[in-house]
Amino acid sequence: MRFATRVSCAVLSATLLSQLAACGTLFYPDRRGQIDGRIDPAVAVFDAIGLLFYVIPGLIAFGVDFATGAIYLPDAKYSVAPEKLKDAVGADGTIDRAKLKAIIERETGRDLPLNDPRLIQHSGNLQQLASLGLAPEA
């Protein structure tokens, strides 16, 4: 191969690699699911670099980061002990949303929008727990 061809291949590879990595969803997968907050300048700059090289992939990177919430800086971390959440779980395993919201607000001081349509809820059953080797506790 000629030198010019090697250089152009290296530049093209570096550009494509930066496009694949210039997405907050790949950099910070733990940030996914955030609804709002302050925008992380580093992620915004990497997405903007994608706009410089290729418009469509840059727009897609911005869209994915905003849709997943990975572009936002994380707030302070909060947690609630599982023992305190047991009050919100009924005898049949159903969750009382009002009690859950009150417990979270009392323990963390944050008012979570549990009725937000963007909230992702997962449901499971005893067979799924058993397949993971977990015992059901409520």
N, C-alpha and C positions, 0 to 999 in steps of 0.2 A: 504494500500500500504506500501511496505517496504521503508525505508529511502533512500536506494540506487536508487530505481526506481524514487522516488520523485526528488532527486537531478539530476538524468540524464534527466528527463523530463524538469526540470527547465533550465538546461544548454542548452538542445536542443531548447527549446522555446526562450531563450535569443539569441541564435545563429541565429535562423530563423528570429526573430524580427530585429536583427541588419542587416541582409541581406536585409530585406524589406526597412529599413530606410537608408541604406548605399548607397544612390544614389542621386547625386546632383540634379537630376530632381525633386525628392520629397522634398529635403531640400530647394532648390531655384528655384521655378517654374518661377519666374520673369526673370531668366537668359536665359530661353530657347530662341532659335533663334539667339544667338550670333554666329558669323562665326569664329572668332579667338580671341586671346588675351593671357594673362598670365594664366597659370593653377592654380586653387585654391588648395593649399596644403591640406586643410582639406578634401575636396571632394576626392582628389586623395588618401589620407590615408584611408578614409572610404572604397573606392572601393578596395584598396589593402588589407584591412582586409578581405573583401569578397573573395579575391583570396586565402587567408590563409585557410579559412574554407571550401569553396567550389569553385573549379576552374571555373566551368561553370557559376554559378551566378555572380561571380566576373568579369569574362570577359564580361558578358552581361551588368553589371552595368557600366563598362568602356565604352563599345560600345554605350550604350544609352546616357551616359553623353557627349561623344564626338559628337555623331550624333545630339543631341539637342542643344549642346553648353553650357549646364549647368555646365560643369567642368571649364569653363573660368571665371576669375574674371571680374566683371563688370567694364566698363570704366566709366569715368565721365558722369553724366547724362546730356543730352542736350534736349532742347525742343524748339519748334517754335510755336509762337502764331498762332491760326487758321486763324486770319484775314490776315496774311501774305501769307498763303497758297492758298487763294482764287484766286490769280493771275494765279495759275497753273491749275485751273479748268475752262474748257470751258463752254459756254452757254448751251450746251447739256449734261453737266455732265462728259464729258471725261476729263482725266487728261493728260496734256502735260508733259511727262517725263523729257524733257530737261529743261523746266521752273522749275519743281519741284526740280530737282537736283541742279539747279543754286540757288534757294531760300534756300534750306537746306545748301548748301555750304557757301552762303553769311552769313546766320544767325548763323550757328554753327561752321564754319571753318573746317568742315569734308567733305571729298569727299566720298559719299556713292555709292557703286556699284549697281545702280538700274537695271543693266542688268545681274546681277549675277543669275545663274540658281537655286541657293538655296534660292532665295528670294521668300517668300510665299505671294501671292497676293489673296485678297478676293474681290469678286464683289458682289454687291447687287442690289436691285431694290426698287422702291417706296413701294411696298407691304410689303417688309421686314421691312422697316423703320416704316410704319404704324402699323405693328403688335407689334413693340417695343414701340409704342407711341411717336415716334420721327417725327419731321417735317423736310422735306428735305430743306437743305440750301446749296447754291453754290455760 
